[in-house]
């Protein structure tokens, strides 16, 4: 599925009331960048996309235009089971996170299996000038 198809699907899943609520609680994101897809729908979509061999194209398309794309991106990364690939994807994505919600949704399953291997990366992320990179590292 290419990026245009992904964005079209996000708009099909849109809930405008939810978008308005998100705009109120996520002040660092412009309301016109919020489509308004509820978290369970995003998680289900991420599960489908994570099986797509072309998902790397979407993950490499940064920065995303919409907040919901960032959320979807975080959920897809969180499903990655291979630690090295997961770390690389997180490292590439962190500089583009511009809000607490996306930062807090990024919770890779692979990190839970081998937490001791994360310490060097956490130390690097803690020294970042990017607010949400540091927040992510603190959360780990």
Secondary structure, DSSP 8 states (H G I E B T S, - for coil): --HHHHHHHHHHT--HHHHHHHHHH-TTS-GGG-----HHHHHHHHHHHHT-TTHHHHHHS-S-SSHHHHHHHHHHHHH---HHHHHHHHHHHHTT--SHHHHHH---HHHHH-GGGGHHHHHHHHT-S-HHHHHHHHH-
